[in-house]
Amino acid sequence: MTIKTFIAMSLDGYIAGKEDDLSFLPTEDPNNLENDFGYRFFYESCDCIIMGRRTYEITKDFPKQSFENLPTYIVSSEDGENFINYKNILNIPHQNIYVLGGGVLISSLINDKLIDDIELFIVSTVLGEGIPLFKDIHIEFEVISTKQVLNNMTHLSLRRKK
Ligand SMILES: NC(=O)c1ccc[n+]([C@@H]2O[C@H](COP(=O)([O-])OP(=O)(O)OC[C@H]3O[C@@H](n4cnc5c(N)ncnc54)[C@H](OP(=O)(O)O)[C@@H]3O)[C@@H](O)[C@H]2O)c1
């Protein structure tokens, strides 16, 4: 099983600003819709999505791309449709898991050495406060590649050191 994520954070490590504000994220260039920063390629390498209950609440009404149709599980301590408990993540019947977010879930998975790969996009905005991506993390990643993809965003491919 491989568990990986594709996520953007501010220069100071926040995946959302105050009150879940996502306006620091670059929007797609309407003149260059081909440039999705590798998202479709990444998405098609996965066979299911997991996300934290807060990310689910915030993103459930966001528009979807035509290809976005993977089975989705919401990690929560509550019961609900497609909800799973954190301790059952390794039991889901899929092999290539896309962790959509957010920081609480990703930090837990990193600390439990369950995240293998991170496609990390660093936006050169300092938010000062918000939802951190890395919380109480003490683990090393290797840099597989780096690429500046916009004048205000750099992509790092990271792999957990085994
Ligand atoms: N920049 C980006 O690319 C990006 C991507 C995704 C999300 N986001 C943003 O991230 C924010 C949400 O992130 P967040 O860190 O606040 O919350 P989150 O990780 O999305 O969800 C937290 C909730 O998930 C459940 N959960 C997660 N890990 C758990 C664990 N180890 N054990 C038990 N339950 C666990 C709990 O649900 P219960 O409380 O129900 O038990 C917990 O309250 C939103 O603003 C969203 O828009 C940004």
The ligand as an SDF file (V2000), in Angstrom:
LIG
                    3D

 48 52  0  0  0  0  0  0  0  0999 V2000
   -3.8400   23.8730    0.8860 N   0  0  0  0  0  0  0  0  0  0  0  0
   -4.3240   22.7070    0.5440 C   0  0  0  0  0  0  0  0  0  0  0  0
   -3.8820   22.1320   -0.4730 O   0  0  0  0  0  0  0  0  0  0  0  0
   -5.4010   22.0450    1.3920 C   0  0  0  0  0  0  0  0  0  0  0  0
   -5.7580   20.7120    1.1350 C   0  0  0  0  0  0  0  0  0  0  0  0
   -6.7110   20.1110    1.9720 C   0  0  0  0  0  0  0  0  0  0  0  0
   -7.2810   20.8110    3.0200 C   0  0  0  0  0  0  0  0  0  0  0  0
   -6.9200   22.1080    3.2220 N   0  0  0  0  0  0  0  0  0  0  0  0
   -7.5120   22.8770    4.3330 C   0  0  0  0  0  0  0  0  0  0  0  0
   -7.1650   22.2610    5.5870 O   0  0  0  0  0  0  0  0  0  0  0  0
   -8.1600   22.6510    6.5590 C   0  0  0  0  0  0  0  0  0  0  0  0
   -8.6230   21.4240    7.3300 C   0  0  0  0  0  0  0  0  0  0  0  0
   -7.5120   20.8140    7.9660 O   0  0  0  0  0  0  0  0  0  0  0  0
   -7.5020   20.4740    9.5330 P   0  0  0  0  0  0  0  0  0  0  0  0
   -6.0990   20.1510    9.8920 O   0  0  0  0  0  0  0  0  0  0  0  0
   -8.1900   21.5770   10.2690 O   0  0  0  0  0  0  0  0  0  0  0  0
   -8.4690   19.2190    9.6530 O   0  0  0  0  0  0  0  0  0  0  0  0
   -8.5370   17.7660    8.9100 P   0  0  0  0  0  0  0  0  0  0  0  0
   -7.2350   17.0560    9.0580 O   0  0  0  0  0  0  0  0  0  0  0  0
   -9.0970   17.9280    7.5520 O   0  0  0  0  0  0  0  0  0  0  0  0
   -9.6860   17.0640    9.7830 O   0  0  0  0  0  0  0  0  0  0  0  0
   -9.5150   16.8680   11.1720 C   0  0  0  0  0  0  0  0  0  0  0  0
  -10.5510   15.8780   11.6300 C   0  0  0  0  0  0  0  0  0  0  0  0
  -10.3600   14.6170   10.9570 O   0  0  0  0  0  0  0  0  0  0  0  0
  -10.4540   13.5440   11.9100 C   0  0  0  0  0  0  0  0  0  0  0  0
   -9.0990   13.0480   12.1290 N   0  0  0  0  0  0  0  0  0  0  0  0
   -7.9860   13.4090   11.4720 C   0  0  0  0  0  0  0  0  0  0  0  0
   -6.9020   12.7660   11.9340 N   0  0  0  0  0  0  0  0  0  0  0  0
   -7.3430   11.9610   12.9180 C   0  0  0  0  0  0  0  0  0  0  0  0
   -6.7030   11.0430   13.8160 C   0  0  0  0  0  0  0  0  0  0  0  0
   -5.3850   10.8230   13.7680 N   0  0  0  0  0  0  0  0  0  0  0  0
   -7.4530   10.3950   14.7070 N   0  0  0  0  0  0  0  0  0  0  0  0
   -8.7710   10.6410   14.7770 C   0  0  0  0  0  0  0  0  0  0  0  0
   -9.4480   11.5010   13.9570 N   0  0  0  0  0  0  0  0  0  0  0  0
   -8.7280   12.1420   13.0540 C   0  0  0  0  0  0  0  0  0  0  0  0
  -11.0670   14.1870   13.1580 C   0  0  0  0  0  0  0  0  0  0  0  0
  -12.4650   14.2310   12.9010 O   0  0  0  0  0  0  0  0  0  0  0  0
  -13.6090   14.2290   14.0580 P   0  0  0  0  0  0  0  0  0  0  0  0
  -13.4540   15.5620   14.7580 O   0  0  0  0  0  0  0  0  0  0  0  0
  -14.8850   14.1090   13.3010 O   0  0  0  0  0  0  0  0  0  0  0  0
  -13.3080   13.0530   14.9490 O   0  0  0  0  0  0  0  0  0  0  0  0
  -10.4510   15.5800   13.1100 C   0  0  0  0  0  0  0  0  0  0  0  0
  -11.1730   16.5410   13.8820 O   0  0  0  0  0  0  0  0  0  0  0  0
   -9.2810   23.3160    5.7860 C   0  0  0  0  0  0  0  0  0  0  0  0
   -9.1460   24.7190    5.8790 O   0  0  0  0  0  0  0  0  0  0  0  0
   -9.0220   22.8650    4.3420 C   0  0  0  0  0  0  0  0  0  0  0  0
   -9.5610   23.7690    3.3950 O   0  0  0  0  0  0  0  0  0  0  0  0
   -5.9950   22.7410    2.4410 C   0  0  0  0  0  0  0  0  0  0  0  0
  1  2  1  0
  2  3  2  0
  2  4  1  0
  4  5  1  0
  4 48  2  0
  5  6  2  0
  6  7  1  0
  7  8  2  0
  8  9  1  0
  8 48  1  0
  9 10  1  0
  9 46  1  0
 10 11  1  0
 11 12  1  0
 11 44  1  0
 12 13  1  0
 13 14  1  0
 14 15  2  0
 14 16  1  0
 14 17  1  0
 17 18  1  0
 18 19  2  0
 18 20  1  0
 18 21  1  0
 21 22  1  0
 22 23  1  0
 23 24  1  0
 23 42  1  0
 24 25  1  0
 25 26  1  0
 25 36  1  0
 26 27  1  0
 26 35  1  0
 27 28  2  0
 28 29  1  0
 29 30  1  0
 29 35  2  0
 30 31  1  0
 30 32  2  0
 32 33  1  0
 33 34  2  0
 34 35  1  0
 36 37  1  0
 36 42  1  0
 37 38  1  0
 38 39  2  0
 38 40  1  0
 38 41  1  0
 42 43  1  0
 44 45  1  0
 44 46  1  0
 46 47  1  0
M  CHG  2   8   1  16  -1
M  END
$$$$
